Structures are given as structure tokens and as C-alpha cells.
């Protein structure tokens, strides 16, 4: 009997220790990591955004004024933009078109092999109403932007992208990154093909959404990979596969 009581006591102690560790770990998590998204207006004038701060985007529009057929007709690669800033709603709509959540199961606007969703959308903000210059991470479930860091990387990114002027002139540059392991973990080496397919699906969505919003965009695939990733510092799991600058025409 003593043997079983000892075993029970050991397991009870380990369970209590695990619970204490879990609670302690939560308490050490930065508050901004768990804080809800706030409207951009609440951050306006604050030059000290903290990494992890969440900025709510306006609700995505699901019934637009332009038909799909007209958007297909008007879709073009546009490389020259005006100096006018993008609206926060326009940026949010573009991000939603790429990876927005479309039902309660978490399915998105672009198809994904096995619903593995390897893509992550980041934004380099140059000129967007209500946002400071810097790098942001789109969070689809919250339809919000998570602030990464306040830094003007446009010049460095411009050079890494072989001096393509759209990087400097755009209101924002959408960065399509992928964590390949999410898909290759299920499908092996063939999963790499699926990730590249998915980039094409999401990129076309952005092209069509830009046409519907009367915005200009173009796909940039010519850049020095390691240099771009060093500039953006998105994190080890992510590889940058596409850049799409967007601006007013």
C-alpha cells in the first residue's frame, strides 16, 4: 500500500509542478502578446509602439461594387504610383484577399493543400493613413496587424530588390513568406510545390482586389533572397517568396 501511495504522491507533485510552471510561463509573457487589437486611432501620435501591439483593421468588405469579370479585365501590372497614402481599410482589404478567414473552420480566401496554411503575410509600411512606418505581421483570425518594429527599411529593400523603384514609391509592400515545414511535414518534398502553388493563388487574389479598389500593384520575384530576409528579419521559419508593392494610381 505504501508503494502505491508513494507513486501517487510523486505523480501529484509532478502535476502540481507542471501547473505552477504553466501559470508562471503565462505571467512572463509580454502583455502586448495577449492584448486585444485596438483601433489605429488609439495609437495615433504614439511613437513608442511596442513589438506585439495589435492594431485592428476595418472589417473586410465582402460585397464590392466591381464584378469579378471586370476585375479580371482590368488586372494589370502597375509600376508607377502617386504620392497619396493608402487607406488603412484598403490595406486591410488587400491582406484579407490574400489570407483572410472566410468561415468558422478557419478556411481562407486562397486554397491551401490539406489546409496546412504555410503562408504568412507581412507588410512594410511606407505611407498608410494611421500607421507608422515599419514592419507589421498580418494576423488573419483577428484581422489585425501585429507591430514588429518601427524602422524605415525602404531604401535597403529597394537595393536588395535590384533597385526597382516600386519599393520606394508604394504606400506599402506586401511580403509573402512561407513556413515550408507546415506543408512538407504532411506531404514531404512534394509539399514544396504546393507552397509555391499557394503563393500564386494568394498573389492573384491581391491583383484582383487591387483592380477592384483602383489600386496599382505588381509582383516582384527578382531580388537577392538572403539580403531581403536579413533586412526584414521576419524569423527563422520564414522564407520570403513574393513581394507586391501597392499604391494609389
Buried (B, 14 or more C-beta within 10 A) or exposed (E): EEEEEEEEEEEEEEEEEEEEEEEEEEEEEEEBEEEEBEEBEEBEEEEEBBBBBBBBBBEBBEEEEBEEEEBEEBBEEBBEBEEEBBBBBBBBBBBBBBBBBBEEEEBBBBEBBEEBBBBBBBBBBBBBBBBBBBBBBBBBEBBBBBBBEBBBBBEBBBBBBEEBEBBBBBBBBBBBBBBBEBBBEBBEEEBBEBBEBBBEBBBBBBBBBBBBBEBBBBBBEEBEEEBBBEBBEBEEEBBBBBBBBBBBE
